[in-house]
Amino acid sequence: YMTGARLVAEARTVDAYPLVVGGTWFTPYLIPEKGSGHRVKGELWEVPEAMMPALDELESVHLPNGYRRALIPVLADGAS
């Protein structure tokens, strides 16, 4: 799924969010409650717009309990 995408950096959210890992597949997801939880570490990727439909399908954004895209501020690891 990520062929053509570019890993930009390891990063953390600027704000704290609750991170939940659950379900049959132990799927990780953030709960949109800014200021609660921890700053979450992950990867920041640059993804061509043409890849987004396949990623949206993979992440089940069309389902009521699927992922929702949201822009949140992050800092690359090593930044303050």
N, C-alpha and C positions, 0 to 999 in steps of 0.2 A: 504493500500500500504506500510506502514512503519513497519509492523510486522516483527521483526527480525533486525530492525535497532536500533541504539543507539544514543540518544541525547547526544552530547559531551559537548556543552556549548552554551550560548548566545554569539554572536560574532559581530564584525564590520569589514568592509573591511578596509585594511590598507590605500588604496588610495580612493579618491572620485570617484564616478560614478553617472551618471544620473539614477534615478529610475523612471520608468514610470508605472502607473497603468491605464490600459485602456482596451478597447474592451468590448464585450458583457458581459463577466464574470468578468470584472475589474481585469484582470490578471496582477500581478506585474512582471516586468522584468528590468534587468540592460541593459543599452546601453554601449557597449564596448568603451567608450571614457574616459579612465583613466585620472584623474586630473580635470574633469569637474563634477559638482554636489556636492554630499555630501558623507561622509563615511556612508555606508548603514549598518543598524543593521538587524540581522537575527539570524537564528539558524544554528549551525554546527552539522551535523549528520554523523555518521559512518554507511555506508551502505554496506552490503555484495555484492560482484560482481554479484552474482546470482540474485539479486533484480533489477539490472540496466535495463534489457530489459523491465520489466513492467513499471518502472518509465519513461524510454525513450518513451514508447508508451503513457503513461498518459500526458507527456509534449510535445507530438507531434514533437519529434526531426526529424522525417522522412518528415515533411512538410516544405516547404520553409519559412513559417512564424512561425515555431515552435521554441522551446527553443534550444539553443546550449550549450553544456557543455564546461566549461572553468575553469581552475584552476586559482584562484586569491588568493593572500595572505590575511588572516584575523587574527584578534587578539581576543582572548576570552575577554569578558567584564571584566574589572578590570585590564587587562594588559595595559601597556603603548603603 
